[in-house]
């Protein structure tokens, strides 16, 4: 079986043993710069040979449909249907595009897949081109991934030399070649129509749909767009069969999914698990739990467009429908673990700041709505929140979701709306009590000196605004009216005599 090498090598290691790797099956197992390693040790280009000699384009599409594979870029649209729509277009000129523009903070699935196994992606694209009737492929990848880009070019050269890429592939008469287009790091270009605009040399801004790319995409030609992980699954499906792939995962979400596990977790890194695996299994069985004895607080799936789910949702199954029902999304595969020391209001503010800065500005709901949400969250985290702010955030968020043009805007409010739903008490504490229970919002934190103070004077010397008073060898005191809350005293005290707390302090 195509996944056997990985299982035999890593099955005795907890982090890997509970994973099922298909898209990442060759990463770490082969030399990504040696095409012969891919051919001889990883069934390389075997699927391509099979489709060119034994299968018709319609048969390939049926096999992909039978597999139940859904797009791994986030939306989860059935891959076979997308291929079928593109194949039915009569235009003789079509494009096949690989979306490698992952921009989620903390996500590195696509980068690692290409760096570790570029030929699987290339082989998948060639098969896709043959299935839909295209001879032109484009990999759109961000310029911040220099090693991935370098290995793609090396893989192109090796594949052309061996007859897998270019004209008359394997003597079949089928022509297909691939070029690279570099993105400049715009998050919005992960949306397929903005990506297409960027490929054409235009500003990366979404287009209204319909027409969908399958009918009118790159240079108004029928275009098939799938992301890296989707393409990496194709050759495995062709070799093992669509029925095999459909036998893995959940009822409506087949196969496996790659996640970038990050945040407050013992074992960080890429994990690939069957759909239907629970969040608890990933966090504790694979991730090893929360470090330093801290308590689990939340998990965010779907990157900056995803939702934050509390402990009560740890037994949620990872599939498109279950995550949506819980108030989050699958997204492209970001998974951030949050512990008790994190402020959910501050976290929501961070993500809305990211999406607001990455908004292309084309549509008013996203451009203006996210800015207004950020302004309200700024007030709340600075201790200036007002009654009614939570309701304003909810109203704004729902309008943005309904009225924005593309997926970035439609999902931008998710972190805010989900944290309000699941952690409303923290918002109310920030607004009514001017308190941050995690002591993470600097403007709400007060520093004070405890009885551990020996009067060494280090904090007094370090204070940039002379807000600390006290004689040598006597307990010092911080003048809260002068304190700018820079935290320098807290960081420099060697005796742990300075504490911070956002509760209203009396008699300190």
C-alpha positions as CSV (number, residue, x, y, z in Angstrom):
1,X,0.0,0.0,0.0
2,X,1.2,3.5,-0.8
3,X,1.2,4.6,2.9
4,X,3.1,1.5,4.2
5,X,6.6,3.1,4.3
6,X,5.5,5.8,6.7
7,X,3.6,3.4,9.0
8,X,6.5,0.9,9.2
9,X,8.9,3.7,10.1
10,X,7.0,5.7,12.7
11,X,4.2,3.5,14.0
12,X,5.9,3.1,17.4
13,X,6.0,6.9,18.1
14,X,2.9,8.3,19.7
15,X,3.0,11.6,17.8
16,X,3.1,9.7,14.5
17,X,1.6,6.4,15.4
18,X,-1.9,7.8,15.7
19,X,-1.7,9.6,12.4
20,X,-2.7,8.3,9.0
21,X,-0.6,10.0,6.3
22,X,-1.7,10.2,2.7
23,X,-1.0,13.8,1.6
24,X,2.2,13.8,3.6
25,X,3.1,10.1,3.1
26,X,6.5,10.8,1.5
27,X,7.6,13.8,3.6
28,X,10.7,12.8,5.5
29,X,10.7,9.4,3.7
30,X,12.3,10.4,0.4
31,X,14.9,12.9,-0.9
32,X,12.6,15.6,-2.4
33,X,15.4,16.6,-4.8
34,X,15.9,13.1,-6.2
35,X,13.2,12.0,-8.7
36,X,14.5,8.5,-8.7
37,X,13.9,8.2,-5.0
38,X,10.3,9.2,-5.6
39,X,9.9,6.8,-8.5
40,X,11.5,3.7,-6.9
41,X,10.5,4.1,-3.3
42,X,7.2,6.0,-3.4
43,X,5.3,4.7,-6.4
44,X,6.3,7.9,-8.2
45,X,4.5,8.7,-11.5
46,X,2.9,5.2,-11.4
47,X,-0.6,6.9,-11.2
48,X,0.3,9.1,-14.2
49,X,1.3,6.1,-16.2
50,X,-1.9,4.3,-15.2
51,X,-4.2,7.1,-16.3
52,X,-2.4,7.7,-19.6
53,X,-2.5,4.0,-20.6
54,X,-5.6,2.5,-19.0
55,X,-8.1,5.3,-18.1
56,X,-10.2,7.8,-20.0
57,X,-10.5,11.4,-18.7
58,X,-14.1,10.7,-17.7
59,X,-13.0,7.6,-15.8
60,X,-10.5,9.6,-13.8
61,X,-13.1,12.1,-12.8
62,X,-15.5,9.3,-11.8
63,X,-12.7,7.8,-9.6
64,X,-12.2,11.1,-7.9
65,X,-15.9,11.5,-7.3
66,X,-16.1,8.0,-5.9
67,X,-13.3,8.8,-3.5
68,X,-15.4,11.6,-1.9
69,X,-12.4,13.9,-1.8
70,X,-13.3,17.5,-1.0
71,X,-11.2,20.5,-1.5
72,X,-8.7,20.9,1.3
73,X,-8.3,24.6,0.9
74,X,-11.2,25.3,3.3
75,X,-14.5,25.4,1.5
76,X,-14.7,21.6,1.2
77,X,-16.3,21.6,-2.3
78,X,-16.4,18.1,-3.9
79,X,-13.2,17.8,-6.0
80,X,-14.7,15.5,-8.5
81,X,-17.6,17.8,-9.3
82,X,-15.2,20.8,-9.8
83,X,-13.2,18.6,-12.2
84,X,-16.4,17.6,-14.0
85,X,-17.5,21.2,-14.4
86,X,-14.2,22.2,-15.9
87,X,-14.0,19.2,-18.2
88,X,-17.5,20.0,-19.6
89,X,-16.3,23.4,-20.8
90,X,-15.7,23.4,-24.6
91,X,-12.9,25.9,-24.8
92,X,-9.8,24.2,-26.1
93,X,-7.6,26.3,-23.8
94,X,-7.8,25.6,-20.1
95,X,-5.7,26.1,-17.0
96,X,-4.9,23.9,-14.0
97,X,-3.9,25.9,-10.9
98,X,-2.3,24.9,-7.6
99,X,-3.1,27.3,-4.8
100,X,0.0,27.3,-2.6
101,X,-0.7,30.7,-1.1
102,X,-1.3,29.8,2.6
103,X,-1.4,32.9,4.7
104,X,-2.9,31.8,8.0
105,X,-0.7,32.7,11.0
106,X,1.0,29.6,12.2
107,X,0.1,27.5,9.2
108,X,2.8,25.7,7.2
109,X,1.0,22.7,5.6
110,X,1.5,23.6,2.0
111,X,5.1,24.8,2.4
112,X,6.1,21.5,4.1
113,X,4.3,19.4,1.5
114,X,6.1,21.0,-1.4
115,X,9.4,21.1,0.4
116,X,9.2,17.4,1.3
117,X,7.4,15.9,-1.7
118,X,7.1,18.3,-4.7
119,X,6.5,15.4,-7.2
120,X,3.3,14.3,-5.6
121,X,1.8,17.8,-6.2
122,X,3.2,17.9,-9.8
123,X,1.9,14.4,-10.6
124,X,-1.6,15.3,-9.3
125,X,-1.7,18.4,-11.4
126,X,-0.7,16.5,-14.6
127,X,-3.4,13.9,-13.9
128,X,-5.9,16.8,-13.4
129,X,-4.8,18.4,-16.6
130,X,-5.4,15.2,-18.5
131,X,-8.8,14.7,-16.9
132,X,-10.2,18.2,-17.7
133,X,-8.4,18.7,-21.1
134,X,-5.7,21.2,-20.1
135,X,-2.1,21.5,-21.2
136,X,-1.2,24.5,-18.9
137,X,-0.5,24.3,-15.2
138,X,0.3,27.2,-12.8
139,X,1.5,26.9,-9.2
140,X,0.8,30.1,-7.3
141,X,3.1,30.2,-4.3
142,X,4.2,33.0,-2.0
143,X,7.7,34.3,-2.5
144,X,8.3,33.8,1.3
145,X,8.8,30.1,0.6
146,X,12.2,30.2,-1.2
147,X,13.1,26.5,-0.5
148,X,9.7,25.3,-1.7
149,X,10.1,27.3,-4.9
150,X,13.7,26.1,-5.4
151,X,12.6,22.4,-5.1
152,X,9.7,23.0,-7.5
153,X,12.0,24.2,-10.2
154,X,14.3,21.2,-9.6
155,X,11.4,18.9,-9.7
156,X,10.2,20.4,-13.0
157,X,13.6,20.0,-14.6
158,X,13.8,16.4,-13.5
159,X,10.3,15.5,-14.5
160,X,10.8,17.0,-18.0
161,X,14.1,15.1,-18.4
162,X,12.3,11.8,-17.6
163,X,9.4,12.5,-19.9
164,X,6.8,13.1,-17.2
165,X,6.3,16.8,-17.9
166,X,6.2,18.7,-21.2
167,X,5.4,17.5,-24.7
168,X,4.2,13.9,-25.5
169,X,4.3,12.7,-21.9
170,X,5.3,9.0,-21.8
171,X,4.7,8.8,-25.5
172,X,1.0,9.3,-25.0
173,X,0.6,12.4,-27.2
174,X,-0.6,14.4,-24.1
175,X,1.1,17.7,-23.5
176,X,1.2,19.4,-20.1
177,X,3.7,21.8,-18.5
178,X,3.7,23.9,-15.3
179,X,5.0,27.3,-14.4
180,X,5.4,29.1,-11.1
181,X,3.9,32.4,-10.3
182,X,5.1,34.1,-7.1
183,X,2.7,35.9,-4.7
184,X,3.7,38.9,-2.7
185,X,2.1,37.7,0.6
186,X,-1.4,39.0,0.4
187,X,-3.7,36.9,2.6
188,X,-6.7,37.6,0.3
189,X,-4.9,35.9,-2.6
190,X,-5.7,32.6,-1.0
191,X,-9.2,33.2,-2.3
192,X,-9.3,31.6,-5.7
193,X,-10.7,34.6,-7.7
194,X,-8.2,37.0,-6.1
195,X,-5.5,34.5,-6.8
196,X,-6.5,34.5,-10.5
197,X,-6.4,38.3,-10.7
198,X,-2.9,38.1,-9.3
199,X,-1.8,35.5,-11.8
200,X,-3.0,37.9,-14.5
201,X,-0.9,40.7,-13.2
202,X,-3.8,42.5,-11.6
203,X,-4.3,43.6,-8.0
204,X,-5.3,40.7,-5.9
205,X,-9.0,41.4,-5.4
206,X,-11.9,38.9,-5.5
207,X,-14.3,38.7,-8.4
208,X,-18.1,38.3,-8.0
209,X,-19.2,34.7,-8.7
210,X,-20.7,33.5,-11.0
211,X,-19.1,33.0,-13.4
212,X,-17.0,30.5,-11.4
213,X,-13.4,29.7,-12.4
214,X,-14.4,26.4,-13.9
215,X,-16.2,28.5,-16.6
216,X,-14.1,31.7,-16.6
217,X,-10.9,31.9,-14.7
218,X,-7.3,32.7,-15.7
219,X,-7.5,35.0,-18.7
220,X,-11.2,34.2,-18.9
221,X,-10.4,30.6,-19.7
222,X,-11.9,27.6,-17.9
223,X,-9.7,27.0,-14.9
224,X,-9.4,24.2,-12.3
225,X,-8.1,25.5,-8.9
226,X,-7.2,23.1,-6.1
227,X,-4.8,23.6,-3.2
228,X,-1.6,21.7,-2.4
229,X,-3.1,19.1,-0.1
230,X,-5.8,18.3,-2.6
231,X,-3.3,17.7,-5.4
232,X,-1.1,15.6,-3.1
233,X,-4.0,13.1,-2.6
234,X,-4.7,12.5,-6.3
235,X,-2.0,10.0,-7.2
236,X,-2.7,8.0,-4.0
237,X,-6.4,7.8,-5.0
238,X,-5.6,6.7,-8.5
239,X,-3.2,3.9,-7.3
240,X,-5.3,2.6,-4.4
241,X,-8.7,3.4,-5.8
242,X,-11.5,5.8,-4.9
243,X,-13.2,3.2,-2.8
244,X,-10.1,2.8,-0.6
245,X,-10.0,6.6,0.0
246,X,-13.8,6.7,0.7
247,X,-13.3,4.0,3.3
248,X,-11.2,6.4,5.4
249,X,-12.8,9.2,7.5
250,X,-16.3,10.3,8.3
251,X,-19.6,9.8,6.5
252,X,-19.6,13.1,4.5
253,X,-15.9,14.0,4.9
254,X,-13.7,11.3,3.4
255,X,-10.0,10.7,3.7
256,X,-7.5,12.5,6.0
257,X,-6.8,16.2,6.9
258,X,-3.5,17.9,7.6
259,X,-3.3,20.3,10.5
260,X,-0.6,22.7,11.7
261,X,-0.7,22.1,15.4
262,X,0.5,25.2,17.2
263,X,0.1,27.3,20.3
264,X,0.2,26.1,24.0
265,X,0.7,22.4,23.2
266,X,3.5,20.0,24.1
267,X,4.0,18.6,20.6
268,X,3.8,21.1,17.8
269,X,4.1,20.4,14.1
270,X,2.1,18.9,11.2
271,X,-0.4,16.2,11.9
272,X,-2.5,14.2,9.4
273,X,-5.4,12.3,10.8
274,X,-8.5,10.6,9.4
275,X,-11.6,12.8,9.2
276,X,-13.8,12.0,12.2
277,X,-10.9,12.1,14.7
278,X,-11.9,14.1,17.7
279,X,-10.2,17.3,18.9
280,X,-9.5,15.6,22.2
281,X,-7.4,12.9,20.4
282,X,-5.3,15.5,18.6
283,X,-4.8,17.7,21.7
284,X,-4.0,15.0,24.2
285,X,-3.1,11.8,22.3
286,X,-1.0,13.3,19.5
287,X,-0.3,16.8,20.9
288,X,0.7,15.6,24.3
289,X,-1.6,18.0,26.2
290,X,-1.0,21.5,27.6
291,X,2.6,22.2,28.9
292,X,3.5,23.4,32.4
293,X,0.5,21.9,34.0
294,X,-1.8,24.6,32.6
295,X,-5.5,24.0,31.8
296,X,-6.8,23.8,28.3
297,X,-9.0,26.8,27.5
298,X,-9.8,26.7,23.8
299,X,-8.9,25.5,20.4
300,X,-9.1,27.6,17.3
301,X,-9.6,25.7,14.0
302,X,-9.6,27.3,10.6
303,X,-6.9,30.0,11.2
304,X,-7.9,33.7,11.5
305,X,-11.3,32.9,9.9
306,X,-12.1,30.1,12.3
307,X,-13.8,29.9,15.6
308,X,-12.6,29.3,19.2
309,X,-14.1,26.2,20.8
310,X,-14.0,25.7,24.6
311,X,-13.4,22.5,26.5
312,X,-17.0,21.4,26.2
313,X,-16.3,20.9,22.5
314,X,-13.2,18.7,22.8
315,X,-15.1,15.6,21.7
316,X,-16.2,17.3,18.5
317,X,-15.3,15.2,15.4
318,X,-13.1,16.8,12.9
319,X,-15.1,17.0,9.7
320,X,-16.7,19.8,7.8
321,X,-20.2,19.4,9.1
322,X,-19.3,18.8,12.8
323,X,-17.0,21.8,13.1
324,X,-19.5,24.1,11.4
325,X,-22.2,22.9,13.8
326,X,-19.9,23.7,16.7
327,X,-19.3,27.2,15.5
328,X,-16.0,26.9,13.7
329,X,-14.7,25.8,10.3
330,X,-12.1,23.4,8.9
331,X,-10.3,26.1,7.0
332,X,-7.0,25.1,5.3
333,X,-5.8,23.4,8.5
334,X,-4.6,25.8,11.1
335,X,-5.1,24.6,14.7
336,X,-4.1,26.8,17.6
337,X,-4.3,25.5,21.2
338,X,-5.0,28.1,23.9
339,X,-4.4,27.7,27.6
340,X,-5.7,29.5,30.7
341,X,-3.1,32.3,30.5
342,X,-4.6,33.6,27.3
343,X,-7.2,36.4,27.1
344,X,-10.0,35.5,24.6
345,X,-10.9,39.2,24.0
346,X,-7.3,40.0,23.2
347,X,-7.0,36.9,21.0
348,X,-10.2,38.0,19.0
349,X,-8.7,41.5,18.7
350,X,-5.5,40.0,17.3
351,X,-7.2,38.1,14.6
352,X,-9.6,40.8,13.6
353,X,-6.6,43.2,13.3
354,X,-5.0,40.6,11.0
355,X,-8.0,40.2,8.7
356,X,-8.7,44.0,8.7
357,X,-5.1,44.7,7.6
358,X,-5.3,42.0,5.0
359,X,-8.6,43.2,3.6
360,X,-8.3,44.1,-0.1
361,X,-10.7,47.0,0.5
362,X,-12.9,46.2,-2.5
363,X,-16.2,45.8,-0.6
364,X,-17.5,48.1,2.1
365,X,-18.7,45.5,4.6
366,X,-15.3,43.9,5.0
367,X,-13.2,47.1,4.6
368,X,-15.2,49.3,7.0
369,X,-16.9,46.7,9.1
370,X,-13.7,45.0,10.3
371,X,-12.2,48.4,11.1
372,X,-15.2,49.3,13.2
373,X,-15.0,46.0,15.0
374,X,-11.3,46.5,15.7
375,X,-12.0,50.0,17.1
376,X,-14.5,48.5,19.6
377,X,-12.1,45.8,20.6
378,X,-9.3,48.3,21.0
379,X,-11.5,50.2,23.5
380,X,-12.5,47.1,25.4
381,X,-8.9,45.9,25.8
382,X,-7.8,49.4,26.9
383,X,-10.4,49.6,29.6
384,X,-12.7,52.0,27.8
385,X,-15.4,49.5,26.9
386,X,-19.0,50.6,27.2
387,X,-22.4,48.9,27.7
388,X,-23.7,47.8,24.4
389,X,-20.3,47.1,22.8
390,X,-20.8,43.4,22.8
391,X,-24.1,43.8,21.0
392,X,-22.5,46.2,18.5
393,X,-19.8,43.6,17.7
394,X,-22.4,40.9,17.2
395,X,-24.5,43.1,14.9
396,X,-21.5,44.2,12.9
397,X,-20.1,40.7,12.6
398,X,-23.4,39.3,11.3
399,X,-23.7,42.1,8.7
400,X,-20.1,41.5,7.5
401,X,-20.7,37.7,7.2
402,X,-23.8,38.2,5.1
403,X,-22.7,41.1,2.9
404,X,-19.0,40.7,2.1
405,X,-18.0,39.7,-1.4
406,X,-15.5,36.9,-0.7
407,X,-14.7,34.2,1.9
408,X,-12.2,36.4,3.7
409,X,-14.8,39.0,4.6
410,X,-17.5,36.4,5.2
411,X,-15.5,34.6,7.7
412,X,-13.5,37.5,9.2
413,X,-15.9,38.0,12.2
414,X,-15.8,34.3,13.2
415,X,-13.1,34.6,16.0
416,X,-15.0,37.5,17.6
417,X,-18.5,36.0,17.3
418,X,-17.3,32.6,18.6
419,X,-15.4,34.1,21.6
420,X,-18.5,36.2,22.5
421,X,-20.6,33.1,22.3
422,X,-18.3,30.8,24.3
423,X,-16.5,33.3,26.5
424,X,-19.0,36.2,27.0
425,X,-18.1,36.5,30.7
426,X,-14.6,37.7,29.7
427,X,-16.0,40.5,27.5
428,X,-18.3,41.6,30.3
429,X,-15.4,41.6,32.8
430,X,-13.4,43.8,30.5
431,X,-16.2,46.2,30.0
432,X,-17.9,46.4,33.4
433,X,-15.0,45.6,35.9
434,X,-12.1,46.8,33.7
435,X,-10.5,43.4,34.4
436,X,-8.6,40.9,32.3
437,X,-8.6,37.6,34.1
438,X,-5.6,36.4,32.2
439,X,-3.7,39.7,32.9
440,X,-2.9,39.8,29.2
441,X,-4.4,43.2,28.3
442,X,-1.6,45.6,29.4
443,X,-3.8,48.7,29.8
444,X,-6.0,46.8,32.4
445,X,-3.1,45.5,34.4
446,X,-1.8,47.1,37.6
447,X,1.6,46.4,39.1
448,X,2.1,46.4,42.8
449,X,4.9,45.5,45.3
450,X,4.4,42.7,47.8
451,X,5.9,42.0,51.2
452,X,8.7,40.0,49.5
453,X,10.3,43.3,48.7
454,X,13.7,43.7,50.3
455,X,14.2,47.3,49.1
456,X,17.1,46.6,46.8
457,X,16.0,49.5,44.5
458,X,16.5,47.7,41.1
459,X,12.9,48.3,40.1
460,X,13.2,51.9,41.1
461,X,16.3,52.4,39.0
462,X,14.7,50.6,36.0
463,X,11.4,52.6,36.0
464,X,11.4,55.0,33.1
465,X,8.9,57.4,34.6
466,X,10.0,57.4,38.3
467,X,6.8,55.9,39.4
468,X,8.4,53.7,42.2
469,X,9.2,55.1,45.6
470,X,10.9,53.7,48.7
471,X,14.0,53.9,50.8
472,X,16.9,51.4,50.7
473,X,16.0,48.1,52.5
474,X,12.4,49.2,52.9
475,X,9.3,48.0,51.0
476,X,8.8,50.1,47.8
477,X,5.5,51.3,46.4
478,X,4.3,52.0,42.8
479,X,2.4,55.2,42.1
480,X,-0.3,53.9,39.9
481,X,-1.1,57.4,38.7
482,X,2.4,57.7,37.2
483,X,2.8,54.1,36.1
484,X,2.7,53.6,32.3
485,X,2.4,49.8,32.7
486,X,5.5,49.0,30.7
487,X,6.2,46.0,32.9
488,X,9.9,46.7,33.3
489,X,9.8,46.4,37.1
490,X,8.0,43.1,36.9
491,X,10.6,41.7,34.5
492,X,13.6,42.9,36.4
493,X,12.7,42.0,40.0
494,X,14.8,39.1,41.0
495,X,12.8,38.2,44.1
496,X,9.3,37.9,42.7
497,X,8.2,40.8,44.8
498,X,6.3,42.6,42.1
499,X,2.9,41.2,41.0
500,X,0.4,42.2,38.4
501,X,-3.3,42.0,38.5
502,X,-6.1,43.7,36.6
503,X,-8.5,43.6,39.5
504,X,-9.2,47.0,41.2
505,X,-6.5,47.3,43.9
506,X,-7.2,48.8,47.3
507,X,-4.9,49.5,50.2
508,X,-1.8,48.7,48.1
